[in-house]
């Protein structure tokens, strides 16, 4: 069972979104395995943050499986909403 689950509406193409995610995650020393439909990710930001995503239309559904204990799901969701819609 995931620790956090949320959906974010985005503009642009799924390919563009995944490329943006890959650049950001790999820029932090993490990894993203996936395509414009679904995948998994892991990155160390104040601890390990890992999970999976699925894209349908203009919406990405994100499941966080592991996160630093002192980082809330709300903080992760707000951060991703801001970053993914730039």
PyMOL Python script that loads the backbone (N, CA, C, O; Angstrom):
from pymol import cmd

cmd.read_pdbstr("""\
ATOM      1  N   UNK A   1       0.844  -1.181   0.000  1.00  0.00           N
ATOM      2  CA  UNK A   1       0.000   0.000   0.000  1.00  0.00           C
ATOM      3  C   UNK A   1       0.887   1.241   0.000  1.00  0.00           C
ATOM      4  O   UNK A   1       1.893   1.302   0.707  1.00  0.00           O
ATOM      5  N   UNK A   2       0.500   2.224  -0.800  1.00  0.00           N
ATOM      6  CA  UNK A   2       1.327   3.426  -0.895  1.00  0.00           C
ATOM      7  C   UNK A   2       1.135   4.318   0.324  1.00  0.00           C
ATOM      8  O   UNK A   2       0.095   4.285   0.982  1.00  0.00           O
ATOM      9  N   UNK A   3       2.142   5.100   0.605  1.00  0.00           N
ATOM     10  CA  UNK A   3       2.078   6.054   1.700  1.00  0.00           C
ATOM     11  C   UNK A   3       1.316   7.306   1.297  1.00  0.00           C
ATOM     12  O   UNK A   3       0.647   7.928   2.123  1.00  0.00           O
ATOM     13  N   UNK A   4       1.419   7.680   0.006  1.00  0.00           N
ATOM     14  CA  UNK A   4       0.745   8.864  -0.525  1.00  0.00           C
ATOM     15  C   UNK A   4       0.230   8.536  -1.920  1.00  0.00           C
ATOM     16  O   UNK A   4       0.836   7.752  -2.651  1.00  0.00           O
ATOM     17  N   UNK A   5      -0.877   9.136  -2.272  1.00  0.00           N
ATOM     18  CA  UNK A   5      -1.416   8.980  -3.614  1.00  0.00           C
ATOM     19  C   UNK A   5      -2.094  10.277  -3.996  1.00  0.00           C
ATOM     20  O   UNK A   5      -2.902  10.809  -3.234  1.00  0.00           O
ATOM     21  N   UNK A   6      -1.771  10.789  -5.170  1.00  0.00           N
ATOM     22  CA  UNK A   6      -2.439  11.993  -5.651  1.00  0.00           C
ATOM     23  C   UNK A   6      -2.370  12.064  -7.162  1.00  0.00           C
ATOM     24  O   UNK A   6      -1.550  11.398  -7.794  1.00  0.00           O
ATOM     25  N   UNK A   7      -3.249  12.888  -7.737  1.00  0.00           N
ATOM     26  CA  UNK A   7      -3.306  13.093  -9.177  1.00  0.00           C
ATOM     27  C   UNK A   7      -3.070  14.556  -9.471  1.00  0.00           C
ATOM     28  O   UNK A   7      -3.525  15.434  -8.738  1.00  0.00           O
ATOM     29  N   UNK A   8      -2.351  14.810 -10.554  1.00  0.00           N
ATOM     30  CA  UNK A   8      -2.027  16.178 -10.959  1.00  0.00           C
ATOM     31  C   UNK A   8      -2.358  16.324 -12.440  1.00  0.00           C
ATOM     32  O   UNK A   8      -1.934  15.515 -13.265  1.00  0.00           O
ATOM     33  N   UNK A   9      -3.117  17.362 -12.762  1.00  0.00           N
ATOM     34  CA  UNK A   9      -3.395  17.683 -14.149  1.00  0.00           C
ATOM     35  C   UNK A   9      -2.223  18.492 -14.687  1.00  0.00           C
ATOM     36  O   UNK A   9      -1.706  19.373 -14.001  1.00  0.00           O
ATOM     37  N   UNK A  10      -1.800  18.194 -15.916  1.00  0.00           N
ATOM     38  CA  UNK A  10      -0.658  18.892 -16.488  1.00  0.00           C
ATOM     39  C   UNK A  10      -0.978  19.357 -17.903  1.00  0.00           C
ATOM     40  O   UNK A  10      -1.879  18.835 -18.559  1.00  0.00           O
ATOM     41  N   UNK A  11      -0.227  20.340 -18.352  1.00  0.00           N
ATOM     42  CA  UNK A  11      -0.342  20.845 -19.727  1.00  0.00           C
ATOM     43  C   UNK A  11       0.777  20.224 -20.552  1.00  0.00           C
ATOM     44  O   UNK A  11       1.796  19.808 -20.001  1.00  0.00           O
ATOM     45  N   UNK A  12       0.599  20.158 -21.845  1.00  0.00           N
ATOM     46  CA  UNK A  12       1.644  19.619 -22.709  1.00  0.00           C
ATOM     47  C   UNK A  12       1.447  18.137 -22.944  1.00  0.00           C
ATOM     48  O   UNK A  12       0.409  17.567 -22.608  1.00  0.00           O
ATOM     49  N   UNK A  13       2.458  17.527 -23.525  1.00  0.00           N
ATOM     50  CA  UNK A  13       2.368  16.115 -23.887  1.00  0.00           C
ATOM     51  C   UNK A  13       2.888  15.222 -22.753  1.00  0.00           C
ATOM     52  O   UNK A  13       3.718  15.650 -21.952  1.00  0.00           O
ATOM     53  N   UNK A  14       2.395  13.984 -22.692  1.00  0.00           N
ATOM     54  CA  UNK A  14       2.958  13.030 -21.732  1.00  0.00           C
ATOM     55  C   UNK A  14       4.461  12.803 -21.943  1.00  0.00           C
ATOM     56  O   UNK A  14       5.209  12.655 -20.977  1.00  0.00           O
ATOM     57  N   UNK A  15       4.902  12.775 -23.217  1.00  0.00           N
ATOM     58  CA  UNK A  15       6.336  12.628 -23.495  1.00  0.00           C
ATOM     59  C   UNK A  15       7.133  13.761 -22.856  1.00  0.00           C
ATOM     60  O   UNK A  15       8.164  13.529 -22.226  1.00  0.00           O
ATOM     61  N   UNK A  16       6.644  14.987 -23.024  1.00  0.00           N
ATOM     62  CA  UNK A  16       7.318  16.150 -22.452  1.00  0.00           C
ATOM     63  C   UNK A  16       7.353  16.100 -20.937  1.00  0.00           C
ATOM     64  O   UNK A  16       8.353  16.466 -20.320  1.00  0.00           O
ATOM     65  N   UNK A  17       6.257  15.646 -20.335  1.00  0.00           N
ATOM     66  CA  UNK A  17       6.191  15.543 -18.875  1.00  0.00           C
ATOM     67  C   UNK A  17       7.204  14.523 -18.362  1.00  0.00           C
ATOM     68  O   UNK A  17       7.932  14.794 -17.406  1.00  0.00           O
ATOM     69  N   UNK A  18       7.251  13.359 -18.992  1.00  0.00           N
ATOM     70  CA  UNK A  18       8.190  12.318 -18.556  1.00  0.00           C
ATOM     71  C   UNK A  18       9.629  12.790 -18.743  1.00  0.00           C
ATOM     72  O   UNK A  18      10.477  12.523 -17.891  1.00  0.00           O
ATOM     73  N   UNK A  19       9.915  13.479 -19.826  1.00  0.00           N
ATOM     74  CA  UNK A  19      11.271  14.017 -20.032  1.00  0.00           C
ATOM     75  C   UNK A  19      11.622  15.031 -18.950  1.00  0.00           C
ATOM     76  O   UNK A  19      12.748  15.040 -18.454  1.00  0.00           O
ATOM     77  N   UNK A  20      10.669  15.883 -18.579  1.00  0.00           N
ATOM     78  CA  UNK A  20      10.895  16.860 -17.513  1.00  0.00           C
ATOM     79  C   UNK A  20      11.157  16.149 -16.184  1.00  0.00           C
ATOM     80  O   UNK A  20      12.056  16.529 -15.434  1.00  0.00           O
ATOM     81  N   UNK A  21      10.365  15.120 -15.902  1.00  0.00           N
ATOM     82  CA  UNK A  21      10.548  14.356 -14.669  1.00  0.00           C
ATOM     83  C   UNK A  21      11.908  13.664 -14.660  1.00  0.00           C
ATOM     84  O   UNK A  21      12.621  13.694 -13.657  1.00  0.00           O
ATOM     85  N   UNK A  22      12.264  13.039 -15.787  1.00  0.00           N
ATOM     86  CA  UNK A  22      13.535  12.316 -15.877  1.00  0.00           C
ATOM     87  C   UNK A  22      14.717  13.267 -15.646  1.00  0.00           C
ATOM     88  O   UNK A  22      15.647  12.939 -14.908  1.00  0.00           O
ATOM     89  N   UNK A  23      14.676  14.428 -16.272  1.00  0.00           N
ATOM     90  CA  UNK A  23      15.754  15.412 -16.117  1.00  0.00           C
ATOM     91  C   UNK A  23      15.885  15.847 -14.661  1.00  0.00           C
ATOM     92  O   UNK A  23      16.993  15.922 -14.129  1.00  0.00           O
ATOM     93  N   UNK A  24      14.750  16.135 -14.016  1.00  0.00           N
ATOM     94  CA  UNK A  24      14.782  16.589 -12.623  1.00  0.00           C
ATOM     95  C   UNK A  24      15.273  15.484 -11.685  1.00  0.00           C
ATOM     96  O   UNK A  24      16.115  15.731 -10.821  1.00  0.00           O
ATOM     97  N   UNK A  25      14.756  14.285 -11.851  1.00  0.00           N
ATOM     98  CA  UNK A  25      15.125  13.177 -10.962  1.00  0.00           C
ATOM     99  C   UNK A  25      16.579  12.772 -11.167  1.00  0.00           C
ATOM    100  O   UNK A  25      17.316  12.600 -10.196  1.00  0.00           O
ATOM    101  N   UNK A  26      16.997  12.619 -12.411  1.00  0.00           N
ATOM    102  CA  UNK A  26      18.380  12.233 -12.671  1.00  0.00           C
ATOM    103  C   UNK A  26      19.351  13.342 -12.298  1.00  0.00           C
ATOM    104  O   UNK A  26      20.497  13.066 -11.943  1.00  0.00           O
ATOM    105  N   UNK A  27      18.907  14.599 -12.374  1.00  0.00           N
ATOM    106  CA  UNK A  27      19.730  15.728 -11.946  1.00  0.00           C
ATOM    107  C   UNK A  27      20.005  15.715 -10.457  1.00  0.00           C
ATOM    108  O   UNK A  27      20.958  16.339  -9.990  1.00  0.00           O
ATOM    109  N   UNK A  28      19.159  14.994  -9.698  1.00  0.00           N
ATOM    110  CA  UNK A  28      19.344  14.847  -8.251  1.00  0.00           C
ATOM    111  C   UNK A  28      20.003  13.502  -7.902  1.00  0.00           C
ATOM    112  O   UNK A  28      20.057  13.110  -6.737  1.00  0.00           O
ATOM    113  N   UNK A  29      20.506  12.799  -8.944  1.00  0.00           N
ATOM    114  CA  UNK A  29      21.175  11.525  -8.712  1.00  0.00           C
ATOM    115  C   UNK A  29      20.233  10.337  -8.618  1.00  0.00           C
ATOM    116  O   UNK A  29      20.652   9.243  -8.239  1.00  0.00           O
ATOM    117  N   UNK A  30      18.967  10.537  -8.956  1.00  0.00           N
ATOM    118  CA  UNK A  30      17.990   9.454  -8.893  1.00  0.00           C
ATOM    119  C   UNK A  30      17.813   8.769 -10.225  1.00  0.00           C
ATOM    120  O   UNK A  30      18.582   8.987 -11.160  1.00  0.00           O
ATOM    121  N   UNK A  31      16.777   7.927 -10.303  1.00  0.00           N
ATOM    122  CA  UNK A  31      16.497   7.244 -11.558  1.00  0.00           C
ATOM    123  C   UNK A  31      14.999   7.175 -11.795  1.00  0.00           C
ATOM    124  O   UNK A  31      14.199   7.075 -10.865  1.00  0.00           O
ATOM    125  N   UNK A  32      14.654   7.233 -13.058  1.00  0.00           N
ATOM    126  CA  UNK A  32      13.275   7.076 -13.490  1.00  0.00           C
ATOM    127  C   UNK A  32      13.266   6.015 -14.576  1.00  0.00           C
ATOM    128  O   UNK A  32      13.974   6.137 -15.575  1.00  0.00           O
ATOM    129  N   UNK A  33      12.476   4.989 -14.384  1.00  0.00           N
ATOM    130  CA  UNK A  33      12.293   3.931 -15.377  1.00  0.00           C
ATOM    131  C   UNK A  33      10.844   3.979 -15.819  1.00  0.00           C
ATOM    132  O   UNK A  33       9.940   3.702 -15.031  1.00  0.00           O
ATOM    133  N   UNK A  34      10.620   4.327 -17.067  1.00  0.00           N
ATOM    134  CA  UNK A  34       9.249   4.378 -17.528  1.00  0.00           C
ATOM    135  C   UNK A  34       9.113   5.033 -18.874  1.00  0.00           C
ATOM    136  O   UNK A  34      10.098   5.332 -19.549  1.00  0.00           O
ATOM    137  N   UNK A  35       7.883   5.247 -19.248  1.00  0.00           N
ATOM    138  CA  UNK A  35       7.541   5.823 -20.537  1.00  0.00           C
ATOM    139  C   UNK A  35       6.360   6.783 -20.348  1.00  0.00           C
ATOM    140  O   UNK A  35       5.985   7.064 -19.210  1.00  0.00           O
ATOM    141  N   UNK A  36       5.766   7.291 -21.434  1.00  0.00           N
ATOM    142  CA  UNK A  36       4.662   8.243 -21.300  1.00  0.00           C
ATOM    143  C   UNK A  36       3.364   7.644 -20.752  1.00  0.00           C
ATOM    144  O   UNK A  36       2.346   8.334 -20.694  1.00  0.00           O
ATOM    145  N   UNK A  37       3.386   6.381 -20.352  1.00  0.00           N
ATOM    146  CA  UNK A  37       2.194   5.747 -19.803  1.00  0.00           C
ATOM    147  C   UNK A  37       2.327   5.410 -18.321  1.00  0.00           C
ATOM    148  O   UNK A  37       1.393   5.622 -17.547  1.00  0.00           O
ATOM    149  N   UNK A  38       3.492   4.884 -17.926  1.00  0.00           N
ATOM    150  CA  UNK A  38       3.682   4.462 -16.532  1.00  0.00           C
ATOM    151  C   UNK A  38       5.163   4.232 -16.256  1.00  0.00           C
ATOM    152  O   UNK A  38       5.964   4.072 -17.177  1.00  0.00           O
ATOM    153  N   UNK A  39       5.512   4.220 -14.969  1.00  0.00           N
ATOM    154  CA  UNK A  39       6.889   3.956 -14.606  1.00  0.00           C
ATOM    155  C   UNK A  39       7.117   4.047 -13.111  1.00  0.00           C
ATOM    156  O   UNK A  39       6.183   4.221 -12.328  1.00  0.00           O
ATOM    157  N   UNK A  40       8.377   3.925 -12.735  1.00  0.00           N
ATOM    158  CA  UNK A  40       8.792   4.017 -11.344  1.00  0.00           C
ATOM    159  C   UNK A  40       9.931   5.019 -11.228  1.00  0.00           C
ATOM    160  O   UNK A  40      10.607   5.330 -12.209  1.00  0.00           O
ATOM    161  N   UNK A  41      10.131   5.517 -10.014  1.00  0.00           N
ATOM    162  CA  UNK A  41      11.200   6.486  -9.770  1.00  0.00           C
ATOM    163  C   UNK A  41      11.737   6.314  -8.365  1.00  0.00           C
ATOM    164  O   UNK A  41      11.068   5.786  -7.478  1.00  0.00           O
ATOM    165  N   UNK A  42      12.969   6.776  -8.188  1.00  0.00           N
ATOM    166  CA  UNK A  42      13.598   6.810  -6.868  1.00  0.00           C
ATOM    167  C   UNK A  42      14.617   7.932  -6.867  1.00  0.00           C
ATOM    168  O   UNK A  42      15.397   8.080  -7.808  1.00  0.00           O
ATOM    169  N   UNK A  43      14.602   8.722  -5.804  1.00  0.00           N
ATOM    170  CA  UNK A  43      15.543   9.823  -5.676  1.00  0.00           C
ATOM    171  C   UNK A  43      15.782  10.072  -4.186  1.00  0.00           C
ATOM    172  O   UNK A  43      14.893   9.855  -3.362  1.00  0.00           O
ATOM    173  N   UNK A  44      16.982  10.527  -3.850  1.00  0.00           N
ATOM    174  CA  UNK A  44      17.287  10.868  -2.458  1.00  0.00           C
ATOM    175  C   UNK A  44      17.191  12.371  -2.286  1.00  0.00           C
ATOM    176  O   UNK A  44      18.009  13.127  -2.811  1.00  0.00           O
ATOM    177  N   UNK A  45      16.194  12.784  -1.552  1.00  0.00           N
ATOM    178  CA  UNK A  45      16.008  14.186  -1.175  1.00  0.00           C
ATOM    179  C   UNK A  45      15.637  14.168   0.299  1.00  0.00           C
ATOM    180  O   UNK A  45      14.487  13.891   0.640  1.00  0.00           O
ATOM    181  N   UNK A  46      16.570  14.452   1.161  1.00  0.00           N
ATOM    182  CA  UNK A  46      16.371  14.355   2.606  1.00  0.00           C
ATOM    183  C   UNK A  46      16.020  12.937   3.024  1.00  0.00           C
ATOM    184  O   UNK A  46      15.380  12.735   4.056  1.00  0.00           O
ATOM    185  N   UNK A  47      16.429  11.964   2.240  1.00  0.00           N
ATOM    186  CA  UNK A  47      16.095  10.562   2.440  1.00  0.00           C
ATOM    187  C   UNK A  47      15.548  10.003   1.138  1.00  0.00           C
ATOM    188  O   UNK A  47      15.410  10.732   0.156  1.00  0.00           O
ATOM    189  N   UNK A  48      15.240   8.734   1.126  1.00  0.00           N
ATOM    190  CA  UNK A  48      14.763   8.113  -0.109  1.00  0.00           C
ATOM    191  C   UNK A  48      13.286   8.400  -0.347  1.00  0.00           C
ATOM    192  O   UNK A  48      12.446   8.238   0.538  1.00  0.00           O
ATOM    193  N   UNK A  49      13.000   8.827  -1.565  1.00  0.00           N
ATOM    194  CA  UNK A  49      11.636   9.058  -2.030  1.00  0.00           C
ATOM    195  C   UNK A  49      11.463   8.172  -3.259  1.00  0.00           C
ATOM    196  O   UNK A  49      12.169   8.346  -4.252  1.00  0.00           O
ATOM    197  N   UNK A  50      10.535   7.230  -3.198  1.00  0.00           N
ATOM    198  CA  UNK A  50      10.336   6.337  -4.336  1.00  0.00           C
ATOM    199  C   UNK A  50       8.861   6.064  -4.537  1.00  0.00           C
ATOM    200  O   UNK A  50       8.050   6.181  -3.618  1.00  0.00           O
ATOM    201  N   UNK A  51       8.537   5.697  -5.764  1.00  0.00           N
ATOM    202  CA  UNK A  51       7.152   5.393  -6.064  1.00  0.00           C
ATOM    203  C   UNK A  51       6.949   5.083  -7.521  1.00  0.00           C
ATOM    204  O   UNK A  51       7.880   4.709  -8.234  1.00  0.00           O
ATOM    205  N   UNK A  52       5.705   5.243  -7.958  1.00  0.00           N
ATOM    206  CA  UNK A  52       5.351   4.946  -9.338  1.00  0.00           C
ATOM    207  C   UNK A  52       4.373   5.988  -9.855  1.00  0.00           C
ATOM    208  O   UNK A  52       3.795   6.757  -9.087  1.00  0.00           O
ATOM    209  N   UNK A  53       4.199   5.999 -11.167  1.00  0.00           N
ATOM    210  CA  UNK A  53       3.263   6.931 -11.787  1.00  0.00           C
ATOM    211  C   UNK A  53       2.540   6.242 -12.934  1.00  0.00           C
ATOM    212  O   UNK A  53       3.030   5.272 -13.511  1.00  0.00           O
ATOM    213  N   UNK A  54       1.365   6.766 -13.249  1.00  0.00           N
ATOM    214  CA  UNK A  54       0.605   6.330 -14.417  1.00  0.00           C
ATOM    215  C   UNK A  54      -0.020   7.574 -15.024  1.00  0.00           C
ATOM    216  O   UNK A  54      -0.562   8.416 -14.308  1.00  0.00           O
ATOM    217  N   UNK A  55       0.055   7.690 -16.346  1.00  0.00           N
ATOM    218  CA  UNK A  55      -0.475   8.860 -17.042  1.00  0.00           C
ATOM    219  C   UNK A  55      -1.653   8.437 -17.902  1.00  0.00           C
ATOM    220  O   UNK A  55      -1.570   7.484 -18.678  1.00  0.00           O
ATOM    221  N   UNK A  56      -2.759   9.170 -17.747  1.00  0.00           N
ATOM    222  CA  UNK A  56      -3.942   8.980 -18.570  1.00  0.00           C
ATOM    223  C   UNK A  56      -4.386  10.356 -19.044  1.00  0.00           C
ATOM    224  O   UNK A  56      -4.758  11.208 -18.237  1.00  0.00           O
ATOM    225  N   UNK A  57      -4.346  10.567 -20.343  1.00  0.00           N
ATOM    226  CA  UNK A  57      -4.727  11.873 -20.882  1.00  0.00           C
ATOM    227  C   UNK A  57      -3.801  12.950 -20.354  1.00  0.00           C
ATOM    228  O   UNK A  57      -2.585  12.868 -20.521  1.00  0.00           O
ATOM    229  N   UNK A  58      -4.375  13.957 -19.717  1.00  0.00           N
ATOM    230  CA  UNK A  58      -3.606  15.077 -19.162  1.00  0.00           C
ATOM    231  C   UNK A  58      -3.499  14.988 -17.643  1.00  0.00           C
ATOM    232  O   UNK A  58      -3.377  16.006 -16.962  1.00  0.00           O
ATOM    233  N   UNK A  59      -3.544  13.780 -17.124  1.00  0.00           N
ATOM    234  CA  UNK A  59      -3.462  13.590 -15.682  1.00  0.00           C
ATOM    235  C   UNK A  59      -2.434  12.525 -15.352  1.00  0.00           C
ATOM    236  O   UNK A  59      -2.383  11.467 -15.980  1.00  0.00           O
ATOM    237  N   UNK A  60      -1.611  12.827 -14.349  1.00  0.00           N
ATOM    238  CA  UNK A  60      -0.638  11.862 -13.849  1.00  0.00           C
ATOM    239  C   UNK A  60      -1.060  11.463 -12.437  1.00  0.00           C
ATOM    240  O   UNK A  60      -1.315  12.314 -11.585  1.00  0.00           O
ATOM    241  N   UNK A  61      -1.128  10.168 -12.209  1.00  0.00           N
ATOM    242  CA  UNK A  61      -1.438   9.640 -10.886  1.00  0.00           C
ATOM    243  C   UNK A  61      -0.118   9.159 -10.282  1.00  0.00           C
ATOM    244  O   UNK A  61       0.604   8.373 -10.896  1.00  0.00           O
ATOM    245  N   UNK A  62       0.184   9.629  -9.094  1.00  0.00           N
ATOM    246  CA  UNK A  62       1.458   9.314  -8.445  1.00  0.00           C
ATOM    247  C   UNK A  62       1.210   8.579  -7.134  1.00  0.00           C
ATOM    248  O   UNK A  62       0.416   9.019  -6.302  1.00  0.00           O
ATOM    249  N   UNK A  63       1.894   7.462  -6.964  1.00  0.00           N
ATOM    250  CA  UNK A  63       1.880   6.706  -5.712  1.00  0.00           C
ATOM    251  C   UNK A  63       3.274   6.785  -5.118  1.00  0.00           C
ATOM    252  O   UNK A  63       4.252   6.397  -5.757  1.00  0.00           O
ATOM    253  N   UNK A  64       3.366   7.285  -3.904  1.00  0.00           N
ATOM    254  CA  UNK A  64       4.639   7.349  -3.185  1.00  0.00           C
ATOM    255  C   UNK A  64       4.686   6.152  -2.240  1.00  0.00           C
ATOM    256  O   UNK A  64       3.842   6.023  -1.354  1.00  0.00           O
ATOM    257  N   UNK A  65       5.673   5.276  -2.429  1.00  0.00           N
ATOM    258  CA  UNK A  65       5.805   4.073  -1.610  1.00  0.00           C
ATOM    259  C   UNK A  65       6.735   4.263  -0.424  1.00  0.00           C
ATOM    260  O   UNK A  65       6.553   3.644   0.624  1.00  0.00           O
ATOM    261  N   UNK A  66       7.732   5.123  -0.594  1.00  0.00           N
ATOM    262  CA  UNK A  66       8.710   5.362   0.459  1.00  0.00           C
ATOM    263  C   UNK A  66       9.050   6.850   0.461  1.00  0.00           C
ATOM    264  O   UNK A  66       9.286   7.441  -0.593  1.00  0.00           O
ATOM    265  N   UNK A  67       9.073   7.453   1.654  1.00  0.00           N
ATOM    266  CA  UNK A  67       9.389   8.875   1.771  1.00  0.00           C
ATOM    267  C   UNK A  67      10.043   9.122   3.121  1.00  0.00           C
ATOM    268  O   UNK A  67       9.870   8.337   4.053  1.00  0.00           O
ATOM    269  N   UNK A  68      10.796  10.216   3.224  1.00  0.00           N
ATOM    270  CA  UNK A  68      11.339  10.577   4.532  1.00  0.00           C
ATOM    271  C   UNK A  68      10.188  10.829   5.511  1.00  0.00           C
ATOM    272  O   UNK A  68       9.185  11.442   5.145  1.00  0.00           O
ATOM    273  N   UNK A  69      10.327  10.371   6.719  1.00  0.00           N
ATOM    274  CA  UNK A  69       9.246  10.448   7.701  1.00  0.00           C
ATOM    275  C   UNK A  69       8.819  11.891   8.002  1.00  0.00           C
ATOM    276  O   UNK A  69       7.654  12.142   8.311  1.00  0.00           O
ATOM    277  N   UNK A  70       9.749  12.822   7.912  1.00  0.00           N
ATOM    278  CA  UNK A  70       9.449  14.203   8.258  1.00  0.00           C
ATOM    279  C   UNK A  70       8.965  15.037   7.074  1.00  0.00           C
ATOM    280  O   UNK A  70       8.792  16.249   7.209  1.00  0.00           O
ATOM    281  N   UNK A  71       8.745  14.418   5.925  1.00  0.00           N
ATOM    282  CA  UNK A  71       8.200  15.099   4.755  1.00  0.00           C
ATOM    283  C   UNK A  71       6.775  14.597   4.562  1.00  0.00           C
ATOM    284  O   UNK A  71       6.554  13.397   4.397  1.00  0.00           O
ATOM    285  N   UNK A  72       5.808  15.511   4.583  1.00  0.00           N
ATOM    286  CA  UNK A  72       4.408  15.104   4.472  1.00  0.00           C
ATOM    287  C   UNK A  72       3.996  14.854   3.023  1.00  0.00           C
ATOM    288  O   UNK A  72       4.624  15.347   2.086  1.00  0.00           O
ATOM    289  N   UNK A  73       2.942  14.087   2.866  1.00  0.00           N
ATOM    290  CA  UNK A  73       2.381  13.848   1.529  1.00  0.00           C
ATOM    291  C   UNK A  73       1.951  15.166   0.897  1.00  0.00           C
ATOM    292  O   UNK A  73       2.129  15.371  -0.303  1.00  0.00           O
ATOM    293  N   UNK A  74       1.392  16.046   1.694  1.00  0.00           N
ATOM    294  CA  UNK A  74       0.949  17.354   1.199  1.00  0.00           C
ATOM    295  C   UNK A  74       2.129  18.167   0.667  1.00  0.00           C
ATOM    296  O   UNK A  74       2.005  18.823  -0.367  1.00  0.00           O
ATOM    297  N   UNK A  75       3.259  18.133   1.353  1.00  0.00           N
ATOM    298  CA  UNK A  75       4.447  18.847   0.884  1.00  0.00           C
ATOM    299  C   UNK A  75       4.928  18.288  -0.458  1.00  0.00           C
ATOM    300  O   UNK A  75       5.294  19.050  -1.352  1.00  0.00           O
ATOM    301  N   UNK A  76       4.928  16.966  -0.596  1.00  0.00           N
ATOM    302  CA  UNK A  76       5.348  16.336  -1.849  1.00  0.00           C
ATOM    303  C   UNK A  76       4.399  16.720  -2.967  1.00  0.00           C
ATOM    304  O   UNK A  76       4.837  17.103  -4.052  1.00  0.00           O
ATOM    305  N   UNK A  77       3.098  16.620  -2.712  1.00  0.00           N
ATOM    306  CA  UNK A  77       2.102  16.950  -3.732  1.00  0.00           C
ATOM    307  C   UNK A  77       2.235  18.400  -4.190  1.00  0.00           C
ATOM    308  O   UNK A  77       2.244  18.667  -5.392  1.00  0.00           O
ATOM    309  N   UNK A  78       2.338  19.337  -3.251  1.00  0.00           N
ATOM    310  CA  UNK A  78       2.469  20.754  -3.611  1.00  0.00           C
ATOM    311  C   UNK A  78       3.750  21.032  -4.397  1.00  0.00           C
ATOM    312  O   UNK A  78       3.738  21.804  -5.356  1.00  0.00           O
ATOM    313  N   UNK A  79       4.845  20.409  -3.995  1.00  0.00           N
ATOM    314  CA  UNK A  79       6.110  20.570  -4.709  1.00  0.00           C
ATOM    315  C   UNK A  79       5.972  20.078  -6.149  1.00  0.00           C
ATOM    316  O   UNK A  79       6.389  20.762  -7.084  1.00  0.00           O
ATOM    317  N   UNK A  80       5.387  18.890  -6.328  1.00  0.00           N
ATOM    318  CA  UNK A  80       5.256  18.325  -7.675  1.00  0.00           C
ATOM    319  C   UNK A  80       4.288  19.130  -8.536  1.00  0.00           C
ATOM    320  O   UNK A  80       4.533  19.317  -9.728  1.00  0.00           O
ATOM    321  N   UNK A  81       3.199  19.605  -7.954  1.00  0.00           N
ATOM    322  CA  UNK A  81       2.252  20.429  -8.706  1.00  0.00           C
ATOM    323  C   UNK A  81       2.952  21.676  -9.263  1.00  0.00           C
ATOM    324  O   UNK A  81       2.755  22.048 -10.420  1.00  0.00           O
ATOM    325  N   UNK A  82       3.755  22.301  -8.435  1.00  0.00           N
ATOM    326  CA  UNK A  82       4.481  23.491  -8.840  1.00  0.00           C
ATOM    327  C   UNK A  82       5.488  23.175  -9.948  1.00  0.00           C
ATOM    328  O   UNK A  82       5.561  23.891 -10.947  1.00  0.00           O
ATOM    329  N   UNK A  83       6.257  22.112  -9.770  1.00  0.00           N
ATOM    330  CA  UNK A  83       7.308  21.773 -10.712  1.00  0.00           C
ATOM    331  C   UNK A  83       6.783  21.222 -12.043  1.00  0.00           C
ATOM    332  O   UNK A  83       7.320  21.551 -13.101  1.00  0.00           O
ATOM    333  N   UNK A  84       5.764  20.406 -11.998  1.00  0.00           N
ATOM    334  CA  UNK A  84       5.275  19.761 -13.213  1.00  0.00           C
ATOM    335  C   UNK A  84       4.483  20.707 -14.108  1.00  0.00           C
ATOM    336  O   UNK A  84       4.296  20.428 -15.292  1.00  0.00           O
ATOM    337  N   UNK A  85       4.026  21.804 -13.564  1.00  0.00           N
ATOM    338  CA  UNK A  85       3.227  22.738 -14.366  1.00  0.00           C
ATOM    339  C   UNK A  85       3.993  23.989 -14.749  1.00  0.00           C
ATOM    340  O   UNK A  85       3.385  24.997 -15.108  1.00  0.00           O
ATOM    341  N   UNK A  86       5.318  23.946 -14.682  1.00  0.00           N
ATOM    342  CA  UNK A  86       6.142  25.081 -15.106  1.00  0.00           C
ATOM    343  C   UNK A  86       6.411  24.984 -16.582  1.00  0.00           C
ATOM    344  O   UNK A  86       7.089  25.844 -17.144  1.00  0.00           O
TER     345      UNK A  86
END
""", "prot")
cmd.dss("prot")
cmd.show_as("cartoon", "prot")
cmd.util.cbc("prot")
cmd.orient("prot")
